[in-house]
């Protein structure tokens, strides 16, 4: 086994060749534990505090192990960072001749055939789509990977992307005229030939559970799976072990079917009327669905009978199309795909409408103009554990936030992780000297109508003392909007509000300004890294308990009650602790960072369970004295002046 302590040490190759690298005992301990898990084909569950350098701690043993390793990250952004920045740095430093590959879901790759078909059809809803398509065509001529993340001039949410990328449903496979130049095929081939492959959690779960991304089986070919940002995995696993069908799927299918029919010879007069009947049945759903975004419990809907009937009409319209689809399918792979998709939608509709659901919950989620109908298991642990056993390999679960009160029981139970090594490593940063925990006194109860106003009032002097340079993190969009209105026009510092510009641009602007105040909700509680003097205060309005009105959570809590368990202590509290640790983790991102963590929720000291939260936080000095906070921030400002 390689001497990881030397490689990660003060005189090692990483220290010599990677700018800014600093040796850390915690990093060396984590690397040794990962190496042992890979060598012994063991399961490791490890929490490594902020600043540990966990990426290098698992990359190094992965690259040196001689084993085939799959690394899963939380997001596509982290995938890109890992593959394009961290991999090359470590590989060059140690001179390891290891083949690596980046693999994303099918919809992340340009489909040359669908791009050509979209251009040929010329059916666009605006001139903007035409301009976007031209940008895609120019990029298509030079890209080597076809990864649409390379092209930032077309927005991520552009309606064009589904028209120029493929899905498992509409891929033509070997019959595609562009098959020999297929970017998905190239990415899959590179992944199969690589020693280390980087995926994201969604693709990992799709491969474990559904095999819907068409990449075949990745897991059976690997010796080890390393899951970074592993705290996200249980919720994603629950999602993938369920099923979903949506009005967007209905619309996309009808669009693709009509295009394939016209291309394949439009010689069935009855077909158009039948397809229009299906589209009419889908259109009849819209008046019955709530406007805007959000989740709803199916059984609690006031119009559930009408909605059930409307979904049955959609299913009946699909059934009426079946003879035509059977007749058309042999004409082309595209039409065959449309028939298969119709069968899949029908089976999912039938499963969703089946009232005999045990340990599963039915719910709706609205996304502007579209709605998904979801059937979700209340517990994914048994199924996830079964998939792990089907793929006997080393499993490593890593995050800065997996434990509650120093224990991993809650996390392991949610994933069904049995026998495992555990490792809990604190942050190498000196929180005791560099951070202050401010618990403002005399805060009203969190359900008081004036609570958000009180949060803003308590935050103002802290923001003034820090010269801006603050995050205000909220547990609801309602509170964020109220706070924004209270602060707008009354601060001496720039105010940045989530939703008023893209997330990435918000963060870039925050860093560039250097004295801004940023207001955000859940998406800013994790995965946000602002090092240096631009951020010295993080203010959190409430303990992040999940909304009890969420249909999946509500059903899960009711099930636990029926089983004689305590859902608050066993589920709600641990989940909130992990979420709070993520939010607190935004404050100190570098060894030289200093700042104030302000937690406004009076339950931290007023409720017995507040102790569990406090004991799970880094060792920051607590205070209720605003003067002490002001003096601390004054010193911070002097240091950076």
N, C-alpha and C positions, 0 to 999 in steps of 0.2 A: 504494500500500500504506500502511496506517495506521502511524503511528509508535508501535510497541509499546513501545519504551523509555520514551517519555513517558507512555503510558497506565499502564505498570507502575512508573513512577518515583515518587520521593518526593513530588512535587507533583501526581501524576496523579489521575484520578477514583477509582481503586480505593483509593488511600491516603486520599483525602478521605472516602469514603463507606462503606468496609468496616472495621469495628472490628477492630483487631489486625493489619491489613495492614502488612507491612514490605517495602520494595523489596529485591530480591535480583538480583545480576548473573546468577546461574545461571538464574533464572526468565526473565529477559529474553532470554537466549541461547536457551533452549528455545522460548520463544514465537516468536522470529524463525525458528528452524528449522522449527517446525510450520507457520508462515505460508508459508514458502518451499515446503514440500512440498505444501501445499494449492494454492498458486498454480501451481506447475509440474507438478502431478499426479505427484508423485514418491513413492517409498517411503522412509520414515525409520525407523531403528531407534535409539532413544535411551534411555540410562539416566540418570536424574536422582536424585541422592542424597537421603536424608531431609532434609526441610526446604526443598527447592527450591520447593515450591508449584506442582507440575506441573499440578494441576487448573486453576488460573487460567491457567497458561501455555498450555494447549491450548484452554480454553474461549474465551478472548478472541479468538484468530485464527479459531476455528470460527464464532463469532457475527458476526465482521466480514467473513468471507470472501465472503459473497454466494453461497456454494455450499450444496448440500444435503449435510449431514454426518450420518453415523451414528457415535455414540460407544458403545463397548462397554466395560462394567466387569466386574469379577470376580464380584460378587455382587449379589443383589437389594437388600441393605442399602446398598451403595455406589451402586446406581442411585437409590434413594430420596434419599440424601444429596445426590447430584449434582443431581437434578432439583428437589428441594424446597428445598434450601439454597443450593447454589453457583450454579446457573443464575440464580435471581432476583437474587442479590446482584450478580453481574457484569453482568447485563442492565440492572438499575436504575442501576448506576454509570456505564455508558457510554451509556445511553439507546438501546439497539439494539432496533428494532421487529422482533424475530425470533420466529417461531413455533416453540415447542418442544413435544416430546411424549415421554411415557414409555411404553414398550412392554415388557410381560413375556410370558412363556409363557402359553398358554391356561389352564393349571391354576391360575393366580394370580388368575383373575377368577370371581366368582360367576356361576353359571348359574341364571337365574330358573326355567327349566323344570325342571331337575333338582332344585332346591330344592323346588318345588311337588310334584313326583312323589315325592320322598323323604318329605315330610310326609304325602302321601296314602297311601303304602304303610304307614307307621307301623312299619317293621321296624327296631327298635333293639336293640342288645345291652346297653344299660344306661340308667338314668335320666339319667346324665351326658350321653349323646348327645341325649336329649330336651331337656335344658336348653341344650345348645350350639346345637341347631337353633332354639330359640326366640330365642336371642341373635342368630343369623344372620338370622332373619326380621325382627327389629326393626331391625337394621342395614341390611338390604336396602331398607327403606322410606325411608332417608335418604341412603344413599351415592350419590355422583354417578359414581364411577369403577367401583365393584364390585371394586376391588383388595382382596383378602382380607387384605393386610398392614395395612389400616386397623383390623381387628378383632382386638385383642390378648387378648380374654377367651376366645377359643377357641385352644387350643394349636396350634402349627404342625403337630404330628404327630398331630392328632386324626383318628380313622378317619372322622369326618363329612365332612371336606373333599372326598375323592373323590366323595362322594355329592351334593355341591351345587356342584361345578365340572365342567367338561366336558373331554373330550380330543378329539383329531382323530377317534378311533374312534367315540365315542358322540354327537358333535355332530349335530344334525338339520338344520343349515343353514337354508335358506330355508323349510323345512317346519316349523320350530320355532314353536310358538304364541307364544313370547316373542321372536321374531326381531327385531321392530322396536325392542325395548328391550335388545338383546344388548350386554352390556358389552364382550365381546371385539370385536364389530364396531365399537363406538364407539372403542375404543382403536386398532384397526387404521386406522379412517378418520382419526383425529387424527394418527397417524403418517404416513400418506400425504400429508397436507396440511401437515406441519410442515417447517421449514427444518432443524432439528436434532433428531434422534431419539436417545433413550437406551435401549439394550438391555443385556443381559448376555451373557457369552460363550456360554452354552448356547443362547440364542435366536439369536445370530449364527451359530453353527455349524449349528443346526437349519435356518436359512434357507439357508446355503451348501450344505448337504449333503442333508438329508432332506426339507425342506419339510413336516415333520410337524406343525408347530404351527398350520397352517392360516392363516397370516398372508399367504400369497402370497409373492411375491418382493420383499424389501426392498432387497437389494443393487443390482439393476440400476437402481434409481431414484436412487441417491446418487452424489455426486461424490467423496466422501472417506469413509474409515473410520478412526477413531481408536480404537485398542485400548489402554485403560488396564489396569494390572495385567497386562501382556502376558506375563509369565513363566508365567502359568497356562494360556495358550492351547494350547501343544503337547499337553499331556496331555488336555485337553478335546477337541481336534481328533481325537486318536487314538480317543477314546471314540466320537465321532460318526461316524467313518468305518467303524466296525464295526457289529455288530448285536447285539441282546439280546432274549431272551424270558424271561419269568419266571412263577413260580407265582402271583404276585399278578395278573399279566395274565390268567392262566387263570381265577382266582377272580372277578375283576371282570367278565370277559366272561360267565361263566356267570350271575352275578347279574343283569347287564343284560339278557341274552338271556331269562331267565325272566320278568323284569318286562315286557319288550316283548311277549313271547308272551302273557302273561296280559292285557295291555292290548289287544292286537290281536285277540283271540278265541281262546280255548284250545279248539280243536276238532280237534286231531290227537292221538289217544290214544297213538300210538307215540312222540311227541316227548318226553314227560316221561321215559320209560324211557331214551331215547337220551341225553338231557342228564344223567340220573343216572349213566349209564355213563361219560360224560366226566368228571364230578366224581369218580367212583370211581377212574378212571385217574389223575387228578391227585392224589387222596388217597394212592394207592399209592406216589407219589414220596417222600412225607414220611419214612417209615422209612429210606429209602436216603440221605437227606441229612444232613449234619453239623448238630448243634445249634449255636446261637450265631451269632456274626458271623465273617466272615473270608473269605479268598480261597483257592481250591484249583485246582490244575492238573488239567484234565480227564483227560489221559492218565495221570496218576499216581494216580488214584483206585483204591483196591483193589477197589471194586465197580463198576467202570466198565461191565462187560458187563451187569450187572443194571440199572444206571441207563439205559444205552442202550436196553435192551429196554422199560423203563418209559416212556421218552420216546416210543418208537415206538408204544406202546399209546395214549398221549395223542393222537398224530397220527392213529392209526387211529380213535379215538373221534371226532375232528373229522371225519374222512372219512365216517364212518357218519352223521353229522348233516347232511352236505352236501345230500342230497335234500330233507330237511325245510326246511333253510335256503333252498334255491332256491325252494321252494313258498311260504315265508312272506315272503320278501324284498319282493315287490311290495305287501304290505299296508301297510307304513309305512317311513318313512325310518329309524326306529330299528332295525327288523328288517333292512333293507338294510345298515346299518352293521355289525350283528352278523355278517352273512354276509361282508362285506369284512374284518372283523377276524379271522374264522376263517381266511380264505385267507392273511392276512398271518402269523398265528401258524404255520400249516402251512408256509409257505415259509421262515420263519426256523428252524423246527425242522429242516427238511430241510437247510438250509445248515449249521446247527450240527452235525448228525450226519454230514455228508459228510466222509469221511476224507481226501479229496484237498485238503488245505489247504496253500497255499504262502504264506509270509511272513505268516501269520496264526496266532494262538494261541487255543485254546479253554480257557475257564476258568469257574469257578463263583464266585459271591459270595453269601454267606449274610447275610440281614438278619433275625435273630430267626426269625419263623415263615415267612419267604419266601426264595426263592432265585432268582437270575437266572443264566441260561446265556448266556455271552458269547462272541462271535467277534470278535477285535480284530486289526487290522492292526499289524504290528510297526513300520511306518514310514508316517507320515501326510504326510510332506513332499511327495511327488510329487502327491498328490491335493489338498492344500491349495494348492500352487503353481498347479495347474490351475484351481482355483476363483478364485484371485486374477486370473489371466489372463482368465477369463471375465467378470470384473467390472472393466474397466479404469477405475481411479480412483486417487486418492491413498490410500496406506496408511501409517499412522503407528502404530508399536509402541512403547509407553512403559512403563517400570517403574523401580523403584528397584534392581532386581536382574535384569539381563539379561546382563551381561558376566562373563567368567571371566578373571582376570589382565589386565583391561583390553581384552579382545577379545570380539567378538560372534559368532565363528564357530560355536560350539556352538548358540546359539539360532537363528541363521539356517539352519543345516543341518536342525534339527528341524522347521522350518516350510517349508523349501524356498524361502526368501526369496532371490531372486537379486540383481540390481543394486539397491543401496540406499545412501542417505546414512547415515552413522553419527555419533552424538554421545554423548560420555561426559562427564557433568557430576558433579563431586563435590558433597558436601553443603556448604551454606553454614555449617553449624554448626561450631564450633571444637572438634572432637574431641580435638585435641592437648592442650588445656587443660581441657576439661570431662569427659573420660572416661579411665579407666585400664583397661588390658587385663591382667587377672590370670590367670596360668597357674600354678596351684598345683603345687608341686614334689612329687616322690616319689609320684605317682599310680600305682596298679597298671595292668597291661594291661587294656584294655576288656573282654576276654573272661574276666577273673578273676571267680570267683563272688562275691568280696567287693567288686566295683567300685562298685556303687551305694552300699553302706555307706561306702566311702571318699569318694565324692562328697558324701554328707550330712555326714560328719565334716569335710571341708574347707570346706563351705558354712557350717557353724554359726557360726564366729567372724566371718565376713563378714556374715551375717544379723544377728548381735548388734551389730556395729559400725555397721550401717546403721539399727538400730532397726526391724527388719522391712523393709517397703517393698521386697519382692523378688519377682521371678519366678524359679521353677525350671522350666526347660523340658527335657523328656525326649524321647528318640527312640523310646520304647516305653511302652505302658501297663503292662507288667510292672514296669519300673523306677519308674514313677510310683507304683504301688501300694506297692512296697517302701519307697520314700522317705517316702510318707505315713505308713506305719506306724512308721517310725523317728522321724519328727518329731512325730507326734501326742502331745499331752500333755507334750511336753518343750520347747516353745518358750514364750517370754514374749509371743508375738504371735499374733494370729488366723491360723489355718491354713485356706486355701481350696483345695479339691481338685476338679479337673475331674471331672465326672460326678456330683458330689454336689448340684449345682443347675444350672439352665440357664446356658449360656455368658454370655449377656448379663447375667444377674443376678449371676454371679460377678464380672464386671468392674465392675458398678455397686457391689457390696459392697466390692470392693477399693479403689475410689476413695473411697467414703464413709468407710471405716475409717481410711485414711491410714497404717496401720502393719502391714498384713497381709502374709502370705507366700502366694503363689499357686503351685500346682503344676499344670502343664499339659503336654499333648503337642502333636501337629502343628497342631491348630486354633488354638493360641495363638502359633505361630511367625510368623504374618502376619495382617494386618488388625486388629491390636490396637493401640489408640492411648491410652496413659496419659501425659498430660503433667503436669508439675509434681512436687511433692515426694512424691506417693504411691508413686513408683517410682524407686529409685536404684540397684538392683542387678538384673542379669539373669545367671542362672547356667545354663549349658548343659552337660548331662552328657557327650554324645558328639557327634562329627562326624556330621551327619545323612545317612549313606549309606543309600539305600533298601534294604529287606530283599531279599537275593538270592533269597529264597524266593517273592517275588511272581511269580505265573505269567507275567504280561506282561513284566516285567523279565527274568526268567530266560530266556524265549524270545528276547528281543531281544539279550541278551548272547551267547547261543549262536549266533545268526545272525551277529553281528559277528565272533565267533571263526571261524566257517566262511568268512567273507569275508577272513580274514587280517588283521583289524583288532584294535586293542587296546581291548577294551570298558571296561576300568577307566579308562584315561587319556582316552578319547574320549567316554565316556558317564557312568559312575558318578561319577568325580571332578568333572566340571563340574556335574552335577546337585546333588551334595552342597555344592559351593561356593555355588551360587545359594540353596539352602535355608538354609545357615548365614547368609548375608547377610541373609535375611529375619528370622531369629531375632535376630541382633545389632541389627537395625533397631528392635527394641522399646525399646531403652534410651534413646536421646536423641531426643525427639519435639518439642523446642522449643528456641529459641536459649538459654534460660536453664537448661535441664535439665543436671544433672551426675550422673555415676554410674560404677559399676564393671561392666565386662563380664568375667565369669568363665567361661573355657573350660577345662573339666576334662580333656579328652581329651589324653593324653600324645603322641598321634601328631602333634599340631600341631608339635612340636619334634623328635620322635623318628623321624619318617619323612620321606624326601625330598619327598614330595608335600605335606607340611605347609606348605611355603613358598607353594604355590599358594593355599591358604586364607588365610595371613597377608597376602599381597600383595593379596588381594581385599577386605580389611576396611578400614574407615575408619582414618585415621592416629591410632590411640590409642597412648599410651605403654605398652609391655609391662613387666610386672614379675612376679617370682616371690616377692617379699618381702611377707609378710602384714602386717608392721608398716607398710609404705608404704600398703597398702590401707586399713588401719585408720585411719591418720592422714588419708588423703584423705577417707574417709567421715565422720570426726570434723569436718573442716572443712565438709563438705556439711551435716551436721546443724546446725552452728552458724549457717550462713547462713540456714537455713529456720526456725530457732527464733524 
